[in-house]
């Protein structure tokens, strides 16, 4: 699918239908994309289309028909042919339309909502024998719904709007674009899932922020800060479009104190939206962040990642469908975003990079994804192994990828809750380098790391075998037969005694490394999934160790309240770094890591955004959010755009550097810092966003504050 949003993310708002609402949207300076209904008249709708095209406003249409029952919900008088003419009149500014809205609700809504269509919407899936059947039943239903939308409702590109992590299944069913309804679920895992699915299927993706319904119990200072964080986390994650669903034009209907359009609280909501719109128009280059590692959302995994503790929404099909160790293993996801406790002895090295994934971002990806864009892959939840995925993983590792996977992820059982049935009867020599020969008796025991990996520069907490075991819990490990000689080594094994020798620990392996081609695979040789109680602490240690030492050119050393993303610029070795301090009340500091060197500490205010640049090893930090820097030639001839201000520079290389900023020559010694005052130099055509009163809005009368949702 063609991506029409490659240069600049769209920022906007949901609004009421009609020309007057569009005029107010422009007067309020809220952005360049709207979510709105069409007038229920072709001629009036054509006027809306012409207005959007003339003013370069992208248009997203909410659902036309009601979910599942197909009653025409909006614009009931318009026919299929009329919709087609209207969409054509928008030209490139018709972004698309919502369909199968919250179809993941089949799997995560409260039970009473789906059983017998309790809220006159989706119906739960019929009882299924296992995950394979449930997966296929769900996708078949989506295929049928999308076919109905395309042939009976209207033409146009179809977007979902979804709160779960099941975006990839919507991609499998043929949805054209992905849209996250943000805030019902955890933003970190849902952003990772929507971006991972969009990348896998080559689609645009965006964020629709449900502030009224899920932003908090009432508007207060923390509600307003949560709103700002929702905007900027979406922005740095690389969303193609961002807008609020509700809570920005008025705030009423959820039992909390109500706020009207002209209240200071809602003016502040719109002010934050306006500020991000300006930033998006100034920093209009690449918004696809570097993502070094990903979690593979396994084949047939029906964990929705929100609300419902049952796989594939099988509430009425027995307790075996309740979240098992496979689904609970998704709880390990928060490990990537939480700082490790320094009092845990397995925290090693000269500094602690934990608290953020390597490079700041991580994807949740389906088996259909291009694995080659990631240096490191993890499996956490349920996975049904087959020949296609197995061979794809072999190629990924051979070509330099590193893979962390458990024996539980080689399951082929077709019955939910059934006994583990290993792929190829446990002969995993082509990938993991060994064959499972037997299962040891399950017992409560500990784990000891006994050897460092041969591949990579990972630093596992290896100590002498003659010590107390760590990570104690119930585990059932496997005996293995080595089929690849020295390319395989046992890194950790089970032990319940201080007296066990290395040979005794090796006899009960729990972590096995196999070098394969240019890469390596690390297999957890336990029957259980990595999130089970007996393995959870060990798995957390493992995830952090692999992330901590994953090679990268640029990263941040930061607390886990500071989130960030790194983007490559046109010249190799040049980067833009977007940082947001999610601590609502306190400022924070971080350091930039570049090619083995750390910058000095950089201060960022509470609940605020900052952009930095690296050009040929020179770190630039401007104080204004609307500052932007570009490199003009192969040598660091840097152009600064923005208001008059001070720029701090630091040479992160071991060499003296000579460069210029706006034709002012600067010499900076190795590892040195300096500051320079720059005069105002506004980017051509963007002066509007720097006006003194840009963040304020004009007084408006008789504003229709209705929104589609």
C-alpha positions in Angstrom: 0.0 0.0 0.0 1.3 3.5 -0.9 2.2 5.5 2.2 1.2 9.1 1.6 2.5 10.4 4.9 6.2 9.9 4.5 7.4 13.4 5.3 5.3 14.7 8.1 3.0 13.3 10.7 -0.5 14.9 10.6 -1.8 16.5 13.7 -5.5 17.4 14.1 -8.7 16.8 16.0 -12.1 15.2 15.7 -14.8 17.8 14.9 -18.5 18.2 14.1 -19.7 17.8 10.5 -20.0 20.6 8.1 -18.2 23.7 6.7 -18.6 25.8 9.8 -16.8 23.2 11.9 -13.9 23.1 9.4 -13.6 26.9 9.4 -13.5 26.8 13.2 -10.9 24.1 13.1 -8.6 26.3 10.9 -9.3 29.3 13.1 -8.3 27.4 16.1 -5.0 26.3 14.4 -5.5 22.7 15.5 -3.7 21.0 12.6 -4.1 19.5 9.2 -6.3 16.4 9.7 -9.8 16.0 11.0 -11.9 13.1 12.0 -15.5 14.0 11.1 -18.8 12.8 9.8 -19.9 13.9 6.4 -23.1 16.0 5.9 -26.0 13.7 5.0 -26.3 15.4 1.6 -24.1 14.9 -1.4 -23.9 18.5 -2.4 -23.0 19.6 1.1 -20.5 16.8 1.4 -18.9 17.9 -1.9 -18.5 21.4 -0.5 -16.7 19.9 2.5 -14.4 17.9 0.2 -13.6 20.9 -1.9 -12.9 23.0 1.2 -10.5 20.4 2.6 -8.7 20.1 -0.7 -8.3 23.8 -1.1 -7.0 24.2 2.5 -4.9 21.0 2.5 -6.8 19.4 5.3 -6.8 15.6 5.4 -10.1 14.0 6.2 -10.8 10.7 8.1 -14.3 9.5 8.1 -15.7 7.6 11.2 -17.6 4.3 10.8 -20.5 4.6 8.4 -22.3 1.4 9.5 -22.8 0.2 13.0 -20.5 -2.5 14.2 -21.5 -6.0 13.3 -25.2 -5.4 12.7 -24.5 -3.2 9.6 -27.2 -0.5 10.3 -26.2 2.7 8.6 -24.9 4.8 11.5 -23.9 8.0 9.8 -25.0 9.8 6.6 -27.9 7.4 6.2 -29.1 9.1 3.0 -25.8 8.7 1.1 -25.5 5.8 -1.3 -22.4 3.8 -2.3 -22.0 5.8 -5.5 -22.4 9.1 -3.8 -19.8 8.2 -1.2 -17.5 7.3 -4.1 -18.0 10.7 -5.8 -17.4 12.5 -2.5 -14.2 10.6 -1.7 -12.9 11.3 -5.2 -13.6 15.0 -4.8 -11.2 15.1 -1.8 -8.4 13.9 -4.0 -5.3 13.0 -1.9 -6.8 14.6 1.1 -9.2 11.8 1.8 -7.2 9.9 4.3 -9.6 7.0 4.7 -12.5 5.7 6.7 -12.9 3.7 9.8 -14.3 0.1 9.6 -14.4 -2.9 12.0 -14.0 -0.4 14.9 -12.8 -2.0 18.0 -13.2 -5.5 16.5 -10.6 -6.7 18.9 -13.4 -6.1 21.5 -14.5 -9.6 20.5 -11.5 -10.7 22.5 -11.2 -8.1 25.2 -14.5 -6.5 26.0 -16.3 -7.4 29.2 -18.1 -10.8 28.8 -21.6 -9.3 29.0 -20.8 -7.0 26.0 -20.2 -9.9 23.6 -22.2 -12.8 24.8 -25.4 -12.7 22.7 -24.3 -9.2 21.4 -25.0 -7.7 24.9 -24.4 -4.1 23.7 -25.9 -4.6 20.3 -22.4 -4.9 18.7 -20.0 -7.7 18.3 -20.7 -11.3 19.3 -18.1 -13.5 21.0 -16.4 -16.2 18.9 -18.1 -19.6 19.0 -16.4 -22.2 21.2 -13.1 -23.3 19.5 -11.0 -26.5 20.0 -7.8 -24.6 20.2 -5.9 -21.4 19.2 -5.5 -22.4 15.6 -9.3 -22.6 15.1 -9.9 -19.4 17.2 -7.4 -17.5 15.1 -8.9 -18.6 11.8 -12.4 -18.0 13.0 -11.5 -14.4 14.1 -9.7 -13.6 10.8 -12.5 -15.1 8.7 -15.0 -12.9 10.5 -12.9 -9.8 9.8 -12.5 -10.8 6.2 -16.3 -11.1 5.8 -16.9 -7.7 7.5 -14.2 -6.0 5.3 -15.7 -7.5 2.2 -19.1 -6.1 3.2 -17.6 -2.7 3.8 -15.9 -2.6 0.5 -18.8 -3.9 -1.6 -21.9 -2.8 0.1 -21.0 0.4 2.1 -18.5 2.6 0.3 -15.2 2.6 -1.5 -12.0 4.1 0.1 -9.1 3.0 2.2 -10.2 1.3 5.4 -8.6 1.9 8.8 -9.4 0.1 12.0 -9.6 1.8 15.4 -8.4 -0.6 18.0 -7.3 -0.7 21.6 -5.8 -4.2 21.9 -2.6 -5.6 20.5 -4.3 -7.6 17.8 -3.4 -5.2 15.0 -1.5 -7.9 13.0 -4.6 -10.0 12.7 -6.4 -7.0 11.2 -3.5 -6.7 8.8 -3.8 -10.4 8.0 -7.5 -9.8 7.2 -6.6 -7.0 4.8 -7.2 -3.7 6.6 -5.5 -0.9 4.7 -4.4 1.2 7.6 -4.0 0.9 11.4 -5.3 3.3 14.1 -4.7 2.9 17.8 -7.4 4.0 20.2 -5.0 5.2 22.9 -5.6 5.0 26.7 -7.9 2.1 27.3 -4.7 0.0 27.3 -1.1 0.4 28.2 0.4 2.9 25.7 3.8 1.3 25.5 2.7 -2.1 24.3 -0.1 -0.8 22.1 2.1 1.7 20.4 4.7 -1.1 19.8 2.0 -3.4 18.4 0.3 -0.9 16.1 3.7 0.3 14.7 5.0 -3.3 14.4 1.9 -4.4 12.5 1.9 -1.4 10.2 5.5 -2.0 9.3 4.8 -5.6 8.7 2.0 -4.9 6.3 3.3 -1.7 4.8 0.5 0.5 6.0 0.0 4.0 7.5 -0.8 4.1 11.2 -2.0 6.7 13.6 -3.3 7.4 17.1 -6.8 8.4 18.1 -6.7 9.5 21.8 -9.7 8.7 23.9 -9.2 11.4 26.6 -12.9 11.9 27.6 -13.6 8.2 28.2 -10.2 6.9 29.4 -8.0 9.9 30.1 -8.8 9.8 33.8 -11.6 10.2 36.4 -11.7 14.0 36.0 -9.8 16.9 34.5 -7.1 18.0 36.9 -3.4 18.9 36.6 -2.4 15.3 36.2 -5.1 14.7 33.6 -3.7 17.6 31.6 -0.2 16.2 31.9 -1.4 12.8 30.8 -2.9 14.4 27.7 0.4 16.0 26.8 2.2 12.7 27.3 -0.2 10.9 25.1 0.4 13.4 22.3 4.2 13.3 22.5 4.6 9.5 23.1 2.5 9.1 19.9 4.7 11.6 18.1 8.1 10.2 19.0 6.8 6.7 18.2 6.4 7.7 14.6 2.6 7.9 14.2 1.5 9.1 10.8 -1.5 10.9 12.2 -2.5 12.0 15.7 -5.7 13.5 17.0 -8.0 13.4 20.1 -11.2 11.4 19.9 -12.9 13.5 22.5 -12.4 15.7 25.5 -11.0 18.7 23.6 -14.2 20.5 22.5 -16.2 19.8 25.6 -16.0 17.5 28.5 -19.2 15.9 29.7 -21.0 12.6 30.0 -18.8 10.5 32.1 -20.0 11.5 35.6 -17.1 13.9 36.3 -17.4 17.7 36.6 -18.2 19.1 33.1 -16.2 21.7 31.2 -17.4 23.8 28.3 -15.5 24.9 25.2 -14.3 28.2 26.6 -13.1 26.9 30.0 -9.4 27.4 30.8 -9.0 23.6 31.1 -10.1 22.9 27.5 -8.2 25.9 26.2 -5.1 24.3 27.7 -6.0 20.9 26.0 -6.2 22.7 22.6 -3.0 24.7 23.3 -1.0 21.5 23.7 -2.4 20.2 20.5 -1.5 23.4 18.8 2.1 23.3 20.0 2.5 19.8 18.7 1.1 20.8 15.4 3.7 23.5 15.1 6.5 21.1 16.1 5.4 18.6 13.5 5.4 21.2 10.8 8.9 22.4 11.6 10.5 19.0 12.3 9.1 17.5 9.1 11.8 15.1 8.2 11.9 11.3 8.8 9.5 10.3 11.6 10.3 6.5 11.4 12.3 5.8 14.5 15.2 3.4 14.7 14.0 0.2 16.3 16.7 -2.3 17.2 14.7 -5.1 18.8 11.2 -6.6 18.6 9.0 -9.2 20.3 7.5 -11.7 18.0 3.7 -12.0 18.6 3.6 -15.8 18.0 1.4 -17.6 15.6 -2.1 -18.1 17.0 -1.5 -15.9 20.0 -4.9 -14.5 21.0 -3.8 -12.5 24.0 -5.5 -9.1 23.6 -3.1 -7.2 25.9 -6.0 -5.3 27.6 -8.8 -6.0 30.1 -9.8 -9.6 29.4 -7.9 -12.5 31.0 -9.1 -15.0 28.4 -7.4 -15.9 25.2 -9.4 -15.2 22.0 -12.3 -14.0 24.1 -13.3 -17.6 24.9 -15.1 -16.7 28.1 -17.7 -19.5 27.9 -15.4 -22.3 26.7 -13.8 -23.6 29.9 -11.2 -22.3 32.4 -8.4 -23.6 30.1 -8.9 -20.5 28.1 -8.2 -18.2 31.0 -4.8 -16.5 30.8 -2.2 -19.3 31.1 1.6 -19.0 31.6 1.8 -18.1 27.9 -0.4 -15.1 28.2 1.1 -14.1 31.5 4.5 -14.1 29.8 3.4 -10.8 28.2 3.8 -9.2 31.6 7.5 -9.4 30.9 7.0 -6.6 28.4 7.2 -4.0 31.2 10.8 -5.2 31.8 11.9 -3.2 28.8 10.5 0.1 30.3 11.5 -0.3 34.0 14.9 0.5 35.5 16.6 -2.5 37.1 17.1 -2.4 40.9 20.8 -1.8 41.5 20.7 -4.1 44.5 20.2 -7.0 42.2 23.6 -8.5 41.8 23.1 -9.4 38.2 23.2 -5.7 37.3 26.7 -5.5 35.8 28.9 -3.1 33.7 30.0 0.5 33.9 26.5 2.0 33.6 22.9 0.9 33.6 21.0 1.3 30.3 17.9 -0.4 31.6 14.6 1.4 31.8 14.2 1.8 28.0 14.6 -0.6 25.1 17.9 -0.2 23.1 17.4 3.0 21.1 14.3 3.9 23.0 11.8 1.9 20.9 10.6 -1.7 20.6 8.1 -3.3 18.2 5.6 -6.1 18.7 5.6 -7.9 15.3 3.8 -10.7 13.7 5.5 -13.7 12.0 4.7 -12.0 8.7 7.1 -9.2 9.5 10.5 -8.5 7.9 12.7 -9.8 10.7 15.8 -8.4 9.0 15.1 -4.8 10.2 15.7 -5.9 13.8 19.0 -7.0 15.4 17.4 -8.8 18.3 14.1 -10.8 18.5 12.4 -12.2 21.6 9.5 -14.6 22.0 7.3 -14.2 25.1 3.7 -15.4 24.7 2.1 -18.3 22.9 3.5 -19.5 19.6 2.5 -22.3 17.3 5.7 -23.4 15.4 5.5 -24.5 11.8 7.9 -25.1 8.9 7.5 -21.6 7.5 8.2 -19.7 10.7 11.0 -22.2 11.6 12.8 -21.7 8.3 12.3 -17.9 8.5 14.0 -17.8 11.9 16.9 -19.9 10.6 17.5 -17.4 7.7 17.2 -14.5 10.2 19.9 -15.9 12.4 22.1 -16.9 9.6 22.1 -13.4 8.3 23.2 -11.9 11.6 20.2 -11.7 13.8 20.1 -12.7 17.4 17.1 -14.7 18.7 15.9 -15.4 22.2 13.3 -18.2 22.3 12.0 -20.9 24.6 11.2 -24.6 24.0 7.6 -23.6 24.8 7.6 -21.5 21.6 8.2 -24.7 19.5 4.8 -26.1 20.5 2.6 -27.7 17.8 -0.3 -28.8 20.0 -3.7 -28.0 18.5 -5.7 -28.2 21.7 -5.9 -25.4 24.2 -4.3 -26.4 27.4 -2.9 -29.6 25.9 0.5 -31.2 26.6 3.5 -29.5 25.0 4.2 -31.2 21.6 7.6 -30.1 20.3 8.1 -29.2 16.6 9.8 -32.0 14.8 9.5 -34.1 17.9 12.2 -31.9 19.5 14.8 -32.2 16.8 15.7 -28.5 16.6 19.2 -28.9 15.3 18.7 -26.7 12.3 18.0 -23.7 14.4 18.9 -24.3 18.1 21.6 -26.9 17.3 20.3 -29.7 19.5 17.7 -32.4 19.9 15.6 -32.7 23.0 16.3 -36.2 24.4 14.2 -36.2 27.6 12.5 -34.1 30.2 14.0 -33.9 33.7 11.6 -34.1 36.6 10.1 -30.8 37.5 11.2 -29.4 40.8 11.9 -26.2 42.8 15.5 -25.3 42.0 17.7 -22.4 41.1 19.7 -21.3 38.1 23.4 -20.5 37.7 25.1 -18.8 34.8 28.4 -20.6 34.0 29.6 -19.1 30.8 29.5 -16.0 28.7 28.1 -16.1 25.1 30.6 -16.5 22.2 28.5 -14.3 19.9 27.9 -10.7 20.6 29.2 -8.8 23.6 26.6 -9.8 26.1 27.5 -9.7 29.8 25.6 -12.4 31.7 26.0 -12.6 35.5 28.5 -15.5 35.4 30.1 -16.5 38.7 31.8 -19.6 40.1 29.5 -22.7 40.3 30.3 -23.1 44.0 27.7 -20.6 45.2 24.1 -20.4 46.2 21.7 -20.8 43.2 19.7 -17.7 42.1 16.3 -17.3 40.4 14.7 -20.1 42.5 11.4 -21.5 41.4 9.6 -24.6 39.9 11.1 -25.5 36.5 11.1 -28.6 34.3 14.1 -28.6 32.1 15.1 -30.7 29.1 18.0 -33.0 28.4 19.6 -32.2 25.0 21.9 -33.8 22.4 24.4 -31.5 20.8 24.4 -31.8 17.0 26.7 -28.9 16.1 29.8 -29.4 18.3 31.6 -26.2 19.4 29.0 -23.9 17.8 26.8 -24.8 20.8 27.5 -24.1 24.4 25.5 -24.2 27.6 25.4 -20.7 29.3 23.3 -21.6 32.3 21.8 -24.6 34.0 19.6 -25.7 36.9 21.1 -26.2 40.3 19.8 -26.5 43.9 23.0 -26.7 45.8 26.1 -24.6 46.5 28.2 -27.7 45.8 27.3 -28.4 42.2 30.2 -28.5 39.8 30.1 -26.9 36.3 29.6 -30.4 34.8 26.6 -31.1 37.0 25.1 -27.7 36.1 25.8 -28.4 32.4 23.9 -31.7 32.7 20.7 -29.8 33.3 20.9 -26.9 30.8 18.4 -24.0 30.9 20.1 -21.5 28.4 21.8 -22.8 25.3 23.7 -20.6 22.7 24.0 -21.8 19.2 26.1 -19.8 16.7 24.6 -20.1 13.2 25.9 -18.2 10.2 26.5 -14.6 11.2 24.1 -14.7 14.1 23.1 -16.7 17.2 20.1 -18.2 18.8 19.6 -18.5 22.6 17.1 -21.2 23.6 15.6 -21.4 27.1 15.4 -25.2 27.5 12.4 -25.4 29.9 9.0 -26.8 29.3 7.4 -23.6 30.7 6.9 -20.2 29.1 9.4 -17.5 30.2 6.8 -15.6 32.3 5.9 -18.6 34.5 6.6 -18.0 38.2 9.6 -20.3 38.3 11.3 -18.5 35.3 10.1 -14.9 35.6 13.1 -13.5 37.5 15.5 -15.4 35.3 13.7 -14.2 32.2 13.8 -10.6 33.3 17.5 -10.8 33.9 18.0 -12.3 30.5 16.0 -9.7 28.7 17.9 -6.9 30.4 21.3 -8.5 29.8 20.6 -8.8 26.0 19.2 -5.3 25.7 22.0 -3.8 27.8 24.8 -5.0 25.6 23.2 -4.9 22.2 25.6 -2.9 20.0 24.3 0.5 18.9 25.9 3.7 17.6 23.6 6.1 19.5 21.5 5.8 22.6 20.5 7.6 25.8 21.4 6.8 29.4 18.3 7.9 31.2 15.9 7.1 34.0 12.8 5.1 33.1 10.7 8.3 33.3 12.4 9.7 30.2 11.3 8.3 26.9 12.9 8.9 23.5 13.3 7.9 19.9 16.2 8.3 17.5 15.8 9.0 13.8 18.5 8.7 11.1 19.0 11.9 9.0 20.1 12.1 5.4 23.9 11.9 6.0 25.2 8.6 7.5 26.0 9.2 11.2 23.6 12.1 11.6 20.7 11.8 13.9 17.7 13.6 15.4 16.8 12.6 19.0 13.4 13.4 20.4 13.1 13.2 24.2 10.1 13.5 26.5 10.3 13.6 30.3 7.3 11.6 31.5 7.9 12.6 35.1 4.9 14.8 35.7 6.4 16.8 38.5 10.2 16.8 38.4 12.9 17.6 35.9 15.4 15.0 34.9 18.7 14.5 33.3 20.1 12.1 30.7 23.3 11.6 28.7 23.7 10.9 25.0 25.8 7.9 24.1 27.5 8.1 20.7 30.1 5.7 19.4 31.4 4.8 22.8 31.3 8.3 24.3 28.9 9.9 26.8 27.8 13.5 26.7 27.6 15.6 29.7 24.3 15.5 31.6 21.5 17.3 29.8 18.5 18.7 31.8 14.9 18.4 30.7 12.0 20.0 32.5 9.1 18.0 34.0 6.6 16.8 31.5 8.4 18.4 28.6 9.8 17.7 25.1 13.3 18.3 23.7 15.0 17.7 20.4 18.7 17.2 19.9 20.8 16.6 16.8 24.1 14.8 16.1 26.0 15.9 13.0 29.4 14.2 12.4 29.8 13.6 16.1 28.8 17.1 17.2 25.8 17.2 19.6 23.5 20.2 19.3 21.0 21.1 22.0 18.7 24.1 21.3 16.6 25.5 24.1 13.5 26.2 22.0 11.1 23.3 21.0 10.6 24.9 17.6 14.3 24.9 16.8 15.4 22.7 13.9 18.9 22.0 12.5 19.9 20.7 9.1 23.2 19.7 7.6 23.8 21.5 4.3 26.9 19.8 2.9 29.1 16.7 3.5 31.2 18.8 5.9 29.3 19.9 9.0 27.9 23.1 7.6 24.8 23.4 9.8 21.8 25.5 9.2 19.8 26.5 12.2 16.1 27.6 11.9 14.3 29.2 14.8 14.1 32.2 17.1 17.1 33.9 18.6 18.5 31.7 21.3 21.5 29.8 22.7 22.6 26.5 21.3 24.8 24.2 23.4 27.3 22.1 21.4 29.4 19.2 22.5 32.1 17.3 20.5 31.5 13.6 21.2 34.5 12.5 19.1 38.2 12.2 20.0 39.1 14.7 17.3 39.1 18.4 17.0 36.2 19.6 14.8 35.7 22.6 12.7 32.2 23.4 11.4 29.8 26.3 10.9 26.3 27.2 12.1 24.6 29.7 9.8 27.9 30.6 8.2 29.6 31.3 11.6 32.8 29.2 11.9 33.3 27.2 15.1 36.3 25.2 16.3 35.6 22.7 19.0 38.3 20.5 20.6 37.8 16.8 21.2 35.3 16.2 24.1 34.8 19.9 24.5 31.6 21.9 25.1 30.6 25.4 24.0 27.6 27.6 23.5 26.8 30.1 20.8 24.1 32.7 20.4 22.2 32.4 17.1 20.1 35.1 15.6 16.5 34.5 14.4 16.4 32.6 11.2 12.8 31.3 10.5 12.3 28.5 8.0 10.8 29.9 4.8 7.0 29.4 4.7 6.8 28.5 8.3 6.8 31.9 9.9 3.2 31.4 10.9 4.2 28.9 13.6 6.6 31.3 15.3 4.1 34.2 15.7 3.9 35.5 19.3 0.2 34.6 19.6 0.2 31.3 17.7 -0.5 29.2 20.9 -3.6 31.3 21.7 -6.9 30.9 20.0 -9.4 33.6 18.8 -12.8 34.0 20.4 -15.4 31.9 18.6 -19.2 32.0 19.0 -21.8 29.2 18.6 -19.2 26.4 18.3 -20.6 23.0 17.6 -18.7 20.9 20.1 -20.0 17.5 19.0 -17.5 14.9 17.9 -18.1 11.5 16.2 -17.3 9.5 19.4 
